[in-house]
Every structure is written in structure tokens, then in C-alpha cells.
Amino acid sequence: MTDDTRAPQPSAGPAGGASPADAVGGAVHDESKLPARPDEQSEPKMDTHETDDEARIAGVVVQTRADVGDKNEARIADVLRQRFAEVGLDVGDDRVRALAAEVAQG
């Protein structure tokens, strides 16, 4: 009696390897060699909007308010100075103190 539950054995191809007829699935191709369609994004999308310094300052203030808005003005000013330095903004001390007071007032 024959055991029909066994999987068929692959046939030997050239040099004793599996035959191409034994392959399962679709063709594999190198997508990087395919030309991009005109409506297809093929590169990482870059920020297309220039941000001016005032917008960056406003963003730092909003984030600082959310993070340490309940602290005293001196602490808020320290955090603002650190964050402005991290993003490469040179904000004068008078402005930092004024922004810290604004954040502290809520």
C-alpha cells in the first residue's frame, strides 16, 4: 500500500540542486532598479516649510509650558535657555525671563 500523505520530493536540477520548477511563490526582483512613477514618492519626504526663529521660539515655549509650567520662573527660565541652546537659538536673557514669566502665569 502507498502512503499518499507524504509531500512530493523535489526533482534534482542542475548540479543536484532543486529544480526551478520546484520553487513556490512569485518572482523576486530588485525594486531599486525600477523607475519611479511620476505620482510616486520614491525618496523620504523632507520638511517643505521653512520655520523662522519666532516660530521655533513659540514651539519651545509651548513645550516648556507643558513640561514645567507649574515650576517657578527661575526654573522655567533655565529650561528655556537649555532648550533654546539645543535647537541653536540665541535668545537674549531679557527675552528668556519675559517668556518664563509668561509661562509661569499660565
Helices and strands as residue ranges (DSSP letters): G 14-16, G 20-22, G 31-33, H 53-68, H 73-86, H 93-105
